[in-house]
Amino acid sequence: MTPATFHSNSEIPAETRKGLAYSRAAGVAVGLFLIALVPFNAARWGGHQPPAALLNAEAIYFLVYGVLLILPWRKITGKMLWRTLFTLLAVLSAGFAFLMVIDLMFQNLYASEAGLKPAPPACQSLMIFTALIQAPTVLFLRHPHALR
């Protein structure tokens, strides 16, 4: 039995289309959250002053990555533009996971210095998972035949 090959979005099973739509909606939500977080980035450190370079890098990264996450990927028609933006999305998604791990390490360091128990990384974990699933989601929405 050969695997099914899909050539258009209408050939994708409804459950798969729904899953891709939910994944994109989660990506847009994370993108909007990251953009909204930029002005309040320093406040989430709970009174500790992390390195200024980390705060600035996070703010720029959150803004650029948030914009990439909320792009209307289906409406990008230029092949070269789409490939460039997709490559940037894939690289920044992996970088986002790395940045969140560094962020979490600093927050745990500050918590242990203050004699506090570090908070569980639930929010960071959800954002990392959502971020890492965006590149395949965008790819499968663009090239449904890649779903086999």
C-alpha positions in Angstrom: 0.0 0.0 0.0 1.5 3.3 -1.0 1.1 6.4 1.2 -1.4 9.1 0.1 0.0 12.1 -1.7 -1.9 15.4 -1.3 -1.7 18.0 -4.0 -4.0 20.7 -2.6 -5.4 21.6 0.8 -8.8 20.3 -0.2 -7.3 16.8 -0.5 -6.0 16.8 3.1 -8.3 15.0 5.6 -10.5 17.4 7.6 -8.8 16.4 10.9 -5.4 17.2 9.5 -6.6 20.6 8.2 -8.1 21.3 11.6 -4.9 20.4 13.3 -2.8 22.7 11.0 -5.3 25.5 11.6 -5.1 25.1 15.4 -1.3 25.0 15.2 -1.2 28.2 13.2 -3.7 29.9 15.6 -1.4 28.9 18.5 1.5 30.4 16.6 -0.3 33.6 15.9 -1.3 33.8 19.6 2.3 33.3 20.7 3.5 35.9 18.2 1.0 38.5 19.5 2.0 37.6 23.1 5.7 38.1 22.3 5.1 41.4 20.7 2.9 42.5 23.6 5.6 41.3 26.1 8.4 43.5 24.7 7.5 46.7 26.7 7.2 44.6 29.9 10.2 42.3 29.3 12.2 43.7 32.2 9.3 43.5 34.6 9.0 39.7 34.3 12.3 39.2 36.0 10.8 39.9 39.4 13.0 42.7 40.5 16.3 41.2 39.4 18.3 43.0 36.9 19.5 40.5 34.2 22.4 41.6 31.9 21.3 44.5 29.7 22.5 42.6 26.6 20.1 39.7 27.4 17.2 42.1 27.9 17.9 43.9 24.6 18.5 40.7 22.7 15.2 39.3 24.0 13.3 42.4 23.2 14.6 42.5 19.6 14.2 38.7 19.2 10.7 38.7 20.6 9.6 41.5 18.2 11.1 40.1 15.1 10.0 36.5 15.8 6.6 37.6 16.9 6.1 39.4 13.5 7.2 36.3 11.7 4.8 34.2 13.6 1.8 36.4 12.7 2.6 36.8 9.0 -0.2 35.7 6.7 1.9 32.8 5.2 -0.8 31.7 2.8 -0.9 35.1 1.2 2.9 35.3 0.4 3.0 34.4 -3.3 6.6 35.2 -4.2 8.5 31.9 -4.2 11.9 33.5 -3.3 10.3 35.7 -0.6 8.5 32.8 0.9 11.6 30.7 1.0 13.6 33.5 2.6 11.0 34.1 5.2 10.5 30.4 5.8 14.2 29.9 6.3 14.2 32.8 8.7 11.2 31.3 10.6 12.9 27.9 10.9 16.2 29.4 12.2 14.5 31.8 14.6 12.3 29.0 15.9 15.3 27.0 16.9 17.0 30.1 18.2 13.9 30.9 20.2 14.1 27.6 22.0 17.7 28.3 22.8 16.9 31.8 24.0 14.2 30.5 26.3 16.5 27.9 27.8 19.1 30.7 28.6 16.3 32.9 29.9 15.1 30.0 32.2 18.7 29.4 33.4 19.1 33.0 34.4 15.7 33.1 36.2 16.6 29.9 38.1 19.9 31.4 39.1 18.2 34.5 40.4 15.6 32.5 42.3 18.3 30.3 43.9 20.4 33.3 44.9 17.3 34.7 46.6 16.7 31.4 48.4 13.5 30.8 46.4 12.3 27.7 44.6 12.4 28.3 40.8 9.0 28.4 39.2 8.1 25.6 36.9 8.8 26.5 33.2 5.3 25.9 32.0 4.9 29.1 30.0 8.3 28.8 28.4 7.7 25.1 27.6 4.4 25.9 25.9 6.0 28.7 23.9 8.9 26.6 22.9 6.6 23.7 21.7 4.4 26.1 19.8 7.4 27.9 18.2 9.1 24.6 17.1 5.9 23.3 15.5 5.4 26.5 13.4 8.0 25.8 10.6 6.5 22.3 9.8 3.0 23.8 10.0 3.8 26.6 7.6 5.6 24.2 5.3 2.6 21.7 5.2 0.2 24.5 4.5 2.3 25.7 1.6 3.1 22.2 0.3 0.3 19.8 1.3 1.9 17.0 -0.9 4.7 16.8 1.8 2.1 15.3 4.2 2.4 11.6 3.6 
